Amino acid sequence: MSKKSQLTSSETEKLRALNKELFDSMAKIGELEFALFNLNNKKAELIQQHTAARKYLQAEQKTLAEKYGEKRVDLETGNLTERVSS
């Protein structure tokens, strides 16, 4: 019995489909990795913004405490009230 030197069209098509599926999944993984990279960069930026905002808030609170004493601030009205000790 001699061996054939060519695949059948259905065998060739099956290999093409499997190869396409492999490369499509690799492309999707690459897209996800790129999206994750961008999200991680955005997360790092937001963490820096948060850290800076917290630093500026604490500095402003210290300045106001030196000026007005340790008070509670109503952020809607700006009214100051005494802090209740627990």
MODELLER restraints for C-alpha pairs under 7 A, 6 or more apart:
rsr = mdl.restraints
at = mdl.atoms
rsr.add(forms.Gaussian(group=physical.xy_distance, feature=features.Distance(at['CA:70:A'], at['CA:83:A']), mean=6.85, stdev=0.5))
rsr.add(forms.Gaussian(group=physical.xy_distance, feature=features.Distance(at['CA:71:A'], at['CA:80:A']), mean=5.94, stdev=0.5))
rsr.add(forms.Gaussian(group=physical.xy_distance, feature=features.Distance(at['CA:71:A'], at['CA:81:A']), mean=5.55, stdev=0.5))
rsr.add(forms.Gaussian(group=physical.xy_distance, feature=features.Distance(at['CA:71:A'], at['CA:82:A']), mean=4.96, stdev=0.5))
rsr.add(forms.Gaussian(group=physical.xy_distance, feature=features.Distance(at['CA:71:A'], at['CA:83:A']), mean=5.30, stdev=0.5))
rsr.add(forms.Gaussian(group=physical.xy_distance, feature=features.Distance(at['CA:72:A'], at['CA:80:A']), mean=5.58, stdev=0.5))
rsr.add(forms.Gaussian(group=physical.xy_distance, feature=features.Distance(at['CA:72:A'], at['CA:81:A']), mean=5.20, stdev=0.5))
rsr.add(forms.Gaussian(group=physical.xy_distance, feature=features.Distance(at['CA:72:A'], at['CA:82:A']), mean=6.08, stdev=0.5))
rsr.add(forms.Gaussian(group=physical.xy_distance, feature=features.Distance(at['CA:72:A'], at['CA:83:A']), mean=5.53, stdev=0.5))
rsr.add(forms.Gaussian(group=physical.xy_distance, feature=features.Distance(at['CA:73:A'], at['CA:79:A']), mean=5.86, stdev=0.5))
rsr.add(forms.Gaussian(group=physical.xy_distance, feature=features.Distance(at['CA:73:A'], at['CA:80:A']), mean=4.84, stdev=0.5))
rsr.add(forms.Gaussian(group=physical.xy_distance, feature=features.Distance(at['CA:73:A'], at['CA:81:A']), mean=6.67, stdev=0.5))
rsr.add(forms.Gaussian(group=physical.xy_distance, feature=features.Distance(at['CA:74:A'], at['CA:80:A']), mean=6.51, stdev=0.5))
